[in-house]
């Protein structure tokens, strides 16, 4: 089998990441409905995106961010204070967004837990015990990848430092 007008890998990545305008999205989806060759390539794009998603944990260490930056990953930091609601628009020129959940009293060796909940349902989307943190900045780094647009993406991040303190809450409304 072959395709007379194959879609480029870049176009399929943009489609997967929801970076195309409405006309571009419709055009790609119409092509994929009738083309087994490009549909197979689109499945490989999806598999690659899933593999990359698994390589970046939801809560990252400062050293991991520094290493990704050195490798050329375009990282955008989005600082958020406890109790704040943030309207976050994922920019096209970033590979990874990092929500900097700040305003925390963190000492080296502290016990930190992070729970991510759906804003709409309250369902737990993820939980990280012994979460990494940046004591110097008083922050936890929450990674956000472009392909998360496919997931329940309006969330509340709850960060608990120690067992006896209330959790700091950060609400993030994502726009893709």
N, C-alpha and C positions, 0 to 999 in steps of 0.2 A: 504494500500500500504506500501511497505517497500523497502529498498535499500540494496543490498548485500554488497556494499562497500561504505558506506556513507562518504561524505567529512566532515572533522572536521570543527567546527566553526572557528578555527584559520586559516585553509586553505582558507576558504571563506572570512574571513576578509583580509588576505593577497592578495587574488585575487581582492577584491573590492578596496583595497588601491594601486593596481598595484605594489605590492612588489614581485611578483613571476617572475621568469625568463620566457623566451618565451615558453619553453617546459612545464613548470608548468602551465602557463596561458592557453595554448592550451589544456592540459589534463583536467583542471577544466572545461573549456568551452565545451569541447566534452562531458564530463560527465553530465553537466547541461542540454545540449540539449536533452538527453535521460532519464533524471531522474526527475520526478515530485516532489519526496520527497526532494531531495537536492536543487531543484529550489525554493521550498517553503522556505527552510532555508536561501537560498541566498537572497530572498526577505526580510526576517527578518533582515539579516545583513545590507542590504541597508537601511531599515527603521531605524535601530539603528544608522547608520552613519548619516542619515539625521537629526535625533533627536539631536545627539551630535553636528552637525554643527550649529544647531539653538541655542544651549546653549552657544556657544562662539561667541560673536559679532565680527565683522570685526575689530573694533578698541576697544582695551581693556584698562582698567585702571591699573595703577601699582599695586593697591591693589588686583585686580582680579588675576593678574599674581602671586603675592606672595601667595595668597590662593591656587591656582592650584598647585604651586610648593610644598607647605606644604602637599597637598593631594597626592603627588607622581607623578604628571604629569611631564613627561620628556620634558622640554622646552629648545629649542635652540634659542638663540638670534642671529640675523643677523643685525649688524649695517650698515646703509647706510647713506651717506652724500647727501645733496641736489645736484641735477644735475648728480648724479652717476648712472651708469647702473650696475646692479648686476646680475651675473649668479649665481643662487641659486639652489643647489642640495639638495633636502629634504633627510636628513639622515634616515636610517632605525631605528636608536636607539632613535628617537625623536617622541613624541606624538603630539607636537605642535611647530611650528616655529613662532617666533615673529620677524618681520622686525622692527627694531628700526630706525624709520625715524627721524634722528637727525639733529643737526646744526640749531635748531630753537631758536629764542629769545622768550621765553615763560614766562610770568609773571602770578602768581596766578590770576584767574578770566578772563584770556584772552579768546577771542572768536576764536575758532579754527574750521575750516571746512575741511573735508577730502573727496575727490572725487577719486574714482577708475575707471580707463578707460581701455578698451581693447587696447593693444598696436597695434594690427593689424587693428582694425576698428575705434577706437576712441569712441566706444559706452560706455556710462556710465554704469558701472557694479554695482555701489553702491555710495551712498552719505550719509555722516554723518555730520549733523549740530551739533554744540556744542559738538564736539568730545572731549573725555577725553584725557589728556596729562600728561606728567611728567615734570613739570616746572623745577625741580632740574636738570634733565638730558638734558633738552631742546629737548624732543623727544615725538613723538606719536608712539604708539605700534600697529602695524598692524598684526593681527593674521592670520596664515596660517595653515590649517589642511591638513593632508595627502590626504584626500578624495577630496580635491579641484582639484586633477589631472583630474577629470572628467569635470571640468569647463574650461572656457577661462582663462588661468592662466598666460599668459605673460601680464603684466599690468604696467600702469603708475599711481602712487599715487601722487595726488596733494594736498598739505597741505597749506591752507591759514590761516594766523594768522591776524585777523582783516579784515575789509572790504577794506581798502585802500592800502594794500600791495599786491604785486604779489605772486602767489602761488609758493612754493618750489616744485620741481618735482623730483620724484624718480622712476626709471625704474627697474622693477624686472622681470628677465627671469627665470622662474621656470623649473627645470628638475626633473623628478620623476624616 
